[in-house]
C-alpha cells in the first residue's frame, strides 16, 4: 500500500491506496500551513491504517521539485524527501510536482468527472493542464505513441503577456504596485485566486461599483480566500466590479490555455484543473473564454480542433500521486 498526498497552497489531502488503487484510508483534508506540520498530518492518517504496514509514500507539492527537494513559494516551506521519509520511518518516499500528479490522474477520470467547454476533435497526442487555484499550476502529458508521460512546468510564473487595452492597463497597474521593485507581473498574478483579487482591486480603482460590505469582506480575507468571494459575487450579479473581474479573468485564462495548447501541440486536449474552474463552469461556457482561446492570427484553425475540458474531481491530483508512486518507484 502507499500513502498519497496532494499538498496545495490552501489544502492538503492525504489518503492510503492499495496496489489496485482502491482507497484503504479515504481522503482526509487538512488546512495547509495552519501550524500543524505535514509530518504530523501524515502521522494522523497512518494511524487510520489499522495496523496495516505502510512503508512508502508519494507526495505532490505545489512547487518545483529538484533532486527530491521542493521549495514552495506559495506554501512558504522547503520539503526534503529524505528528511520526511526518515522522520516517518518510511522505506521510500517520492516528491513530485502537483501538476505531474494532476496530469497522472487524468486517465482515471470518468465521463461524469469531466465537463467539456470546447468540444474540438477526439485526437491522440499531447495534453496540456492549466490549474488556477491558490496559484497557477501548469503541466503536460507527452504522448510517446503508447503512453502519456507527465512533465512538470513552472509556466504559471512566466511573464504575463496582455492582449488589448484593458489587459495592458492591468499590467501597468500591477507593475507599478509590485513589491519586488522590478515591475514583473506573472500569469499567476492575474490568473489564480490571488489574481482575482488583483483584478478586482484594479477595477475598484477604476471606479467600478461594489457593495461596501463585499469590499470589506474581501479586504479582510486572506489572499487565498478572496477569489471565491469575488467569483460568488459575480455569479450572483451583485457587484459590477466582480462581474468585470470574472470577465477579464476568463479572457486571460482562455488566452493562456491557448498558449499552452500551442506550446505543447496539445491535440489530446487542454484540461482545466485547480480549485477555480469547477466553481465557474457556467462562466467558462460563455463566449468570452471561447473567443480568447480561438482568436489567433495564424493558428486559429488548429486551436478549433483542440478540446478544452474541466476536471471536476477534486481528488484527481491525490489519485495521480498514488498512481505515479506505484508506477515509478515510491
N, C-alpha and C positions, 0 to 999 in steps of 0.2 A: 504494500500500500504506500501511498505517497501523500504528504501534506502539500497542499497547493495554496498559494496566496496571491492576491491582487491588491497591491498597496498603492492607492491613488492619492491625489492631493487632498481629498476630503475624507474618503472612507477606505477602510481596509477590510477585505473579505478573505476569510480563511475557511478551508474545508479539507476533508480527507477522502481520497478516492482509492478504489482498488484497481487491479490491473486491467479490468474491463471498463474502467471509467464510471463505475457505479459509486455514488456517494455513500461513504460509510459514516462520516460525520457531516451533516448537512451544513451548507454555508452559514457562517456566523459573521456578522458585520460589526465593526468597531470604528470609532472615530480615529482618523489618522492624526497623530500629533497632539493628542489630548492630555499628554503627560504620562500615559501608560506606554512603556516601551513595546516595540514589536515582539521582542522575545517573550515578554510576559503574556501578550495576547496569544502567541503561538502555544505557550505552555497551557493556557486555559483550554485551547482546542484539543491539545493532545490528551488532556485528562478525560475528554469525552470519548476517547477511543476505546474505553472499557478494557484496558489491559492488552489490547492488540499491539503488536510491535510496529511502530512507525519509525523507520530509520533513514528516511530520505525526504527531501523537500524540494519544491520548485517555486520560487517567489518572483512574481512580476512586479516591477517597481517603475514608477513614473520618473524616468531619468535615464541618461546614458550609462550602460554597463560596459566597463572595460576591465578585462582581466579579473573578473569576479568582484569588482568594486563599483558601486553606484553612488555618485554624488548628486543627490536630488535637490535642485534649487527650489522646487515648489513645496517640498516637504521640509527642507531645511535640515537634512541629516545625511551622513555618509554611511552606507551599508557595505559591510565587508563579508563576503560569503563564508570565508574560513572562520571568522570570529563568531558569526551566528551559529554555524554548524557546531563548533566546539562548545559554545555555551549551552546549546540544546542537546548535546551529545548525540548528534545525528551522524550516520555513516557518510552521507553525501548531501550536498545542497547546491542548487543551481540558482543564480540570479539572472534574470532576463528582463529586457525592456518590456514595459507593459503593452506596447503596440505589437511586439512579437507574440506575446500571449494572446492578445485580441485577435490577431491575424490567424494564429494557430487554431483558435476556437471556432472560426467561421465554418469549417467543414462540418461541425456538429449541429449547426443551426437547422431547425425545421422551418417549413414554409410559414408557420404561424409566428415565428420569431423574426421574420423579415418583412419590412414594408417597402414596396417599390415606389420610388419617387419618379424616376425616369426609366422607361422600360428598355430602351435600347435594343440590342440583339443578344441572343444567347451564344456567345463565342468563348472558345478556350483562350487562355492567355493570362497575363499578369493581372493581379488585382491590387488596388490601392486602398488604404484605410486612412480616413481622416476622422479624428476623435476629439471634438471640442467638449471639454468638461471644465474642471478647475483650471487646467491649462489646455494646450492644443497638442495632442499626440498625432504623429503621422508615421506610417509604415507601409509595407508592401508584401505581397506574396508573389514570388517569381516562379513562373511556370517553366519547368525543365522538359516538358513533353510527357511526363508521367506524374509528377508530384508538384505541389505548390510549396516553395521554400520561403519561410518567413524571414524578413530582414527588418532591422531597426532603422530608425531615422530620427533626427532632431530637427526636421524641417519646419516644425512649428516655431522655431526660434530664428528662422530666416527673415530677412528684412521684408516688411510689408510693402507691396507694390500697389499703389492706389490706382483706381480706374475712375475717371470722371472728376468733376469739380468738387463734389461733396466729399469724396474719399480723400482727395488731395487736401481739403480743408481739415479733415480729421487727422491726417498725417502731420500737418503743420502744428495743429493744436497739441497733439501728444508729444511731438518732438520738443516743443517749447517748454512743456511742463515735465519733461523727462528728468528722472532722478540721477541718471548716470552722467549727465553733463555732456554726453556725446550726441544726443539728439536721435539715437537709434530707436526705431519702432519696429517690432517684430509682428508677424502674423498672430502670434499668441496674444499680443497686446490688444488685438481687435477682434479675435475670433475664438473666444473662450468665455468662461464665466466672468473672469476679470475683464475681458474685453467688452462684454456687455455693459459693465459698469463704466468703463472708459467712454464708450459711445454715448451712453445716457448723459454723462457729465457734459460731453460735447454739445449735445442738443439743448440741455438746460442752459448752458452758457450762451447758446444762440437765441434763447428766448422761448423755446418750446414749452408748452404747458404741462404741468404735472401736479396732482393734488399735494398740498403741503404735507399731509400725513404720509403719503408714499415717499416723498423726498426724505422725510425724517427717518422712516424705516430703512430706506436704502443707505442713507448716510451712517446710520448706527450699526449696519450689518458688516460682517466680515466680507472681505473681497470674494470669498468662495460662495457666499450666500446671495450676493447682490443680483447675480444673473437670474436666479429663479424668481425673485421678486419682480424683476423687470419683464421677464417672459410672461409671467402670470398676468401682470397689469396690461400688457399688450394684447394678450388673447381675450381679456375681458373688456378691452376697449375703454379703459378708464383713465388713460393718460396719453396725450398726444406725443410726449417725449418718448414714452415706452414703445408706442407703435412705430415711430420713426426709427428708434433704436433697432428694433427687431427687423424692420425692412432693410436697413443698411447692413446689419449683421448677416442676414440671409444672403444678400447680394455678395458680400465678401466671402462667405462660406462657399457659395456656388462657384465663384472665381477660383478659389483655392482648390476646390475639388477638381476643376478643370485643369489647373496646373499640375496636380498630382496625376491625373489621368494621362496627360501628355508626357510628363517626365518618366513614367513607368510604362507607357503604352498599355494602359490597363484595359485591354479589350475584355478581360474577365469581369470588369465592373469596378466601381468605386463604392466602398462600404463606409457608411457613417456610423461611428461608434461614439463612446463617451456618454456623459450624463445628459447633455442638452438635446440632441436630435430626437430621442424618443418622446420628449415632452413637447416638441413643437412640430410634429408631423403635419398638422393642417397648414401651418405657415410654410413649410418646405414644399408643399404641393401647389403653392401659388406660382404665378408667372415669374415672380422675382428670382427665385432660385433657378428655374429653367432658363430664363434669359441670360443670367450670369454664367451659367455652365456652358451654354451652347454658343454664346457670342464669341467668335474668334475670326480674325482676319483671313486665315488660310486653312485652318483645320476644323472648321465647324462641322463638316460632313463626317469626319472621323468621330468627333465628340457625340454626334447624334446616334452613333452605333453603340456607345458605351452606357450600360445601365448604371443607375445610382440607387442604392438600397440602404435602408436604415436598419441597424441591428437593435432589436427590441429586448433581447435577453441581457439583463444587467450582469449575469454571471458568465458571459462569454469569455472574458479575459481570465477569469478564475479557472474555468474548464480548460481553456487553452494552455494555461500554465501547467496544469496537471498533465495534459496530453504531451506537451513539449518535454516535460521532465521524464515521462515514461519512455519517450522515443529517443531522447538524446542524452541519456546517461545520468539523470539525477539519482 
